[in-house]
């Protein structure tokens, strides 16, 4: 009994001492716990920053890929539209791309990426998806120079589509206008009339769109009326163009008149273009 009593007393004392020491132990362990918590918090914040940076990089890359895809998608649309341009059944055609624009502000000429090895020839007709752009003026081995219909040295025989009255349309140095020469004051011509190539001169095939009449000034003190036309071709935003060949002159690479355009113009995979 004496031993049990002593044991109980020791247990009571131990419990009392533990109750006194526990707060001290908590206080003693507090700095270590705070350091551990701070370290964990710093590690978590650092990980969040790294994850955020990685996600930002991924978003940037995906955004660039999306932009590139949209560009390729628009190019494919433009190419399909170009292949659907109004081309006569007897004409072969080939797509060409703009390489350079003449830096001389008084010369409306461009360079394309097709040349003699592709069968290109001087005076060959060049179109976009809306109408006549110009004609080949010089041919190199792998590229050629195109004289635009807006150049002051260029002239094209045209006719009014509505009534077949014929005139000559000349460039005036502006990309958005042309002048009709020697138009009598009594000529049956109206604003909004569509002008097309007449085929005279045997440079441009007959019947291709050239422009629309945009202004008429009939000043009786002058010998002829002043008639302005707006080109239908988008001369200020040329990217892809169409070369035309008569059937007897067409190179093997040209697209024949009866070709299936869907087979000739497959959509391009954006992943495959760098």
C-alpha positions as CSV (number, residue, x, y, z in Angstrom):
1,X,0.0,0.0,0.0
2,X,2.9,2.3,0.8
3,X,4.4,1.6,-2.6
4,X,1.1,2.2,-4.4
5,X,0.7,5.5,-2.6
6,X,4.1,6.6,-3.7
7,X,3.5,5.6,-7.2
8,X,0.2,7.6,-7.3
9,X,2.1,10.6,-5.9
10,X,4.8,10.3,-8.6
11,X,2.1,10.0,-11.3
12,X,0.3,13.1,-9.9
13,X,3.6,15.0,-9.8
14,X,4.5,13.9,-13.3
15,X,1.1,15.0,-14.6
16,X,1.5,18.4,-12.8
17,X,5.0,18.9,-14.2
18,X,3.8,17.9,-17.8
19,X,1.1,20.4,-17.5
20,X,3.6,23.1,-16.6
21,X,6.2,22.0,-19.2
22,X,3.8,21.6,-22.2
23,X,3.4,25.4,-22.8
24,X,7.2,25.8,-22.5
25,X,7.7,23.1,-25.1
26,X,5.1,24.7,-27.4
27,X,6.9,28.0,-27.1
28,X,10.2,26.3,-27.7
29,X,8.9,24.5,-30.8
30,X,7.1,27.6,-32.1
31,X,10.1,29.1,-34.0
32,X,10.8,25.8,-35.8
33,X,7.1,25.4,-36.7
34,X,7.0,28.9,-38.0
35,X,10.1,28.4,-40.1
36,X,8.7,25.2,-41.5
37,X,5.4,26.9,-42.3
38,X,7.2,29.8,-43.9
39,X,9.3,27.4,-45.9
40,X,6.3,25.5,-47.1
41,X,4.5,28.7,-48.0
42,X,7.5,30.0,-49.9
43,X,7.8,26.7,-51.8
44,X,4.1,26.8,-52.6
45,X,4.3,30.5,-53.8
46,X,7.4,29.7,-55.9
47,X,5.7,26.7,-57.4
48,X,2.7,28.9,-58.2
49,X,4.9,31.5,-59.9
50,X,6.6,28.8,-62.0
51,X,3.3,27.2,-62.9
52,X,2.0,30.7,-63.9
53,X,5.0,31.4,-66.0
54,X,4.7,28.0,-67.8
55,X,1.0,28.6,-68.4
56,X,1.7,32.1,-69.8
57,X,4.3,30.7,-72.2
58,X,1.8,28.1,-73.3
59,X,-0.9,30.7,-73.9
60,X,1.6,32.8,-75.9
61,X,2.6,29.9,-78.1
62,X,-1.0,28.9,-78.7
63,X,-1.9,32.5,-79.5
64,X,0.9,32.6,-82.2
65,X,-0.3,29.3,-83.6
66,X,-3.9,30.6,-83.8
67,X,-2.7,33.7,-85.6
68,X,-0.7,31.6,-88.1
69,X,-3.7,29.3,-88.6
70,X,-6.0,32.3,-89.3
71,X,-3.5,33.7,-91.8
72,X,-3.2,30.3,-93.6
73,X,-7.0,30.0,-93.5
74,X,-7.4,33.4,-95.1
75,X,-4.8,32.6,-97.8
76,X,-6.6,29.4,-98.7
77,X,-9.8,31.3,-99.0
78,X,-8.1,33.8,-101.3
79,X,-6.6,31.1,-103.4
80,X,-9.9,29.3,-103.8
81,X,-11.6,32.6,-104.7
82,X,-8.8,33.2,-107.2
83,X,-9.4,29.9,-108.9
84,X,-13.1,30.7,-109.1
85,X,-12.3,33.9,-111.1
86,X,-14.2,34.4,-114.3
87,X,-11.9,32.6,-116.8
88,X,-13.1,31.6,-120.3
89,X,-13.4,27.9,-120.9
90,X,-10.6,27.9,-123.5
91,X,-8.0,29.4,-121.2
92,X,-5.4,27.6,-119.1
93,X,-4.3,29.2,-115.8
94,X,-1.6,29.2,-113.2
95,X,-1.5,30.8,-109.7
96,X,1.5,33.1,-109.1
97,X,2.5,35.1,-106.0
98,X,3.7,38.7,-105.5
99,X,7.5,38.9,-104.9
100,X,8.2,42.7,-105.0
101,X,6.6,46.1,-105.8
102,X,8.4,48.7,-107.8
103,X,9.7,51.4,-105.5
104,X,9.4,54.1,-108.1
105,X,6.2,56.0,-107.2
106,X,5.6,56.9,-110.9
107,X,5.8,53.3,-112.1
108,X,3.1,50.8,-111.3
109,X,4.9,47.5,-111.7
110,X,5.3,44.4,-109.6
111,X,7.4,41.3,-109.7
112,X,5.9,37.8,-109.6
113,X,7.4,34.4,-108.8
114,X,6.9,32.8,-112.2
115,X,9.2,33.1,-115.2
116,X,10.4,31.5,-118.4
117,X,10.8,28.0,-116.9
118,X,7.0,28.2,-116.1
119,X,6.0,29.2,-119.6
120,X,5.4,32.9,-118.9
121,X,5.6,35.1,-122.0
122,X,5.6,38.9,-122.7
123,X,2.2,40.5,-122.9
124,X,0.5,37.6,-121.1
125,X,-2.7,38.5,-119.2
126,X,-2.6,38.7,-115.4
127,X,-5.8,38.7,-113.3
128,X,-6.9,38.6,-109.7
129,X,-10.2,37.2,-108.5
130,X,-12.1,40.4,-109.5
131,X,-10.6,41.4,-112.9
132,X,-7.6,42.3,-115.1
133,X,-4.5,43.4,-113.2
134,X,-2.1,44.0,-116.0
135,X,0.2,42.2,-118.5
136,X,3.7,40.7,-118.4
137,X,6.2,43.3,-119.5
138,X,9.5,41.4,-118.8
139,X,10.3,37.7,-118.3
140,X,13.2,36.3,-116.3
141,X,14.1,32.7,-115.7
142,X,12.2,32.3,-112.5
143,X,10.3,35.6,-112.1
144,X,8.6,38.2,-114.3
145,X,7.6,41.8,-114.2
146,X,3.9,42.9,-114.5
147,X,2.8,46.3,-115.8
148,X,-0.4,47.2,-114.0
149,X,-3.4,48.7,-115.8
150,X,-3.0,51.8,-113.6
151,X,0.4,52.7,-115.0
152,X,0.5,55.8,-117.1
153,X,2.1,53.9,-120.0
154,X,-0.5,51.2,-120.1
155,X,-3.6,51.1,-122.4
156,X,-6.2,48.4,-122.8
157,X,-9.0,48.2,-125.4
158,X,-12.3,47.9,-123.6
159,X,-16.1,47.9,-124.3
160,X,-19.1,48.9,-122.3
161,X,-20.7,45.6,-121.3
162,X,-24.2,47.1,-121.5
163,X,-24.0,48.2,-125.1
164,X,-20.7,47.0,-126.5
165,X,-19.5,50.6,-127.3
166,X,-15.7,50.4,-127.5
167,X,-13.0,52.7,-126.1
168,X,-9.4,52.7,-124.8
169,X,-8.8,52.8,-121.1
170,X,-5.4,54.2,-120.0
171,X,-3.7,54.3,-116.6
172,X,-3.4,57.7,-114.9
173,X,-0.9,56.9,-112.2
174,X,-3.5,56.2,-109.5
175,X,-4.3,52.7,-108.3
176,X,-8.0,53.4,-108.0
177,X,-8.7,55.1,-111.3
178,X,-8.3,54.9,-115.1
179,X,-9.3,57.3,-117.9
180,X,-11.2,56.5,-121.1
181,X,-9.8,58.2,-124.1
182,X,-11.6,60.1,-126.9
183,X,-15.2,59.7,-125.6
184,X,-17.7,61.8,-127.6
185,X,-20.1,63.9,-125.5
186,X,-22.9,62.0,-127.1
187,X,-21.6,58.6,-126.2
188,X,-24.1,56.3,-124.5
189,X,-22.2,55.8,-121.3
190,X,-23.4,56.0,-117.7
191,X,-21.9,56.0,-114.2
192,X,-22.0,52.4,-112.9
193,X,-21.4,50.8,-116.4
194,X,-19.1,47.9,-116.3
195,X,-16.2,47.9,-118.8
196,X,-14.6,44.6,-120.0
197,X,-11.7,43.8,-122.3
198,X,-12.8,44.0,-125.9
199,X,-10.2,41.5,-127.2
200,X,-8.9,44.0,-129.8
201,X,-5.1,44.1,-130.1
202,X,-5.0,40.4,-129.2
203,X,-3.3,41.1,-125.8
204,X,-6.1,40.6,-123.4
205,X,-8.8,37.9,-124.1
206,X,-12.2,39.3,-124.8
207,X,-14.8,39.7,-122.0
208,X,-12.7,40.0,-118.8
209,X,-13.8,42.5,-116.2
210,X,-11.7,45.7,-116.1
211,X,-13.6,48.3,-114.1
212,X,-16.7,50.4,-113.6
213,X,-17.5,53.9,-114.7
214,X,-17.2,56.2,-111.7
215,X,-17.3,59.8,-113.1
216,X,-18.4,61.6,-116.3
217,X,-17.7,65.2,-117.1
218,X,-19.2,66.6,-120.3
219,X,-17.7,70.0,-120.8
220,X,-18.8,71.2,-124.3
221,X,-15.7,73.5,-124.4
222,X,-13.5,70.4,-124.7
223,X,-13.5,68.1,-127.6
224,X,-14.2,64.9,-125.6
225,X,-15.9,64.0,-122.3
226,X,-13.8,63.2,-119.3
227,X,-14.7,59.7,-118.2
228,X,-13.1,58.0,-115.2
229,X,-13.3,54.3,-114.4
230,X,-12.4,52.5,-111.2
231,X,-10.5,49.2,-111.7
232,X,-12.3,46.1,-110.4
233,X,-8.9,44.4,-109.6
234,X,-7.6,45.1,-106.1
235,X,-4.4,46.8,-107.3
236,X,-3.4,48.1,-103.8
237,X,-3.6,44.7,-102.1
238,X,-2.1,42.2,-104.5
239,X,-1.0,38.9,-103.1
240,X,-1.9,36.0,-105.4
241,X,-2.6,36.4,-109.1
242,X,-3.7,34.3,-112.1
243,X,-1.7,33.9,-115.3
244,X,-3.7,33.0,-118.4
245,X,-2.6,30.9,-121.5
246,X,-4.4,30.1,-124.7
247,X,-4.8,26.4,-125.0
248,X,-2.2,26.0,-127.7
249,X,0.4,27.8,-125.6
250,X,-0.3,26.4,-122.2
251,X,2.6,24.7,-120.3
252,X,2.1,21.3,-118.7
253,X,1.9,22.8,-115.2
254,X,-1.0,25.1,-116.1
255,X,-4.4,24.2,-114.8
256,X,-6.6,23.1,-117.8
257,X,-10.1,24.6,-118.3
258,X,-11.9,21.4,-117.3
259,X,-9.9,20.7,-114.1
260,X,-11.6,20.0,-110.8
261,X,-10.6,23.0,-108.8
262,X,-11.1,21.2,-105.5
263,X,-8.5,18.6,-106.6
264,X,-6.1,21.3,-107.8
265,X,-6.3,23.4,-104.7
266,X,-6.1,21.3,-101.5
267,X,-6.3,23.0,-98.2
268,X,-2.9,23.6,-96.6
269,X,-2.1,22.0,-93.2
270,X,-1.0,24.9,-90.9
271,X,1.2,22.5,-89.0
272,X,3.2,21.8,-92.2
273,X,4.0,25.4,-93.0
274,X,6.9,27.0,-91.1
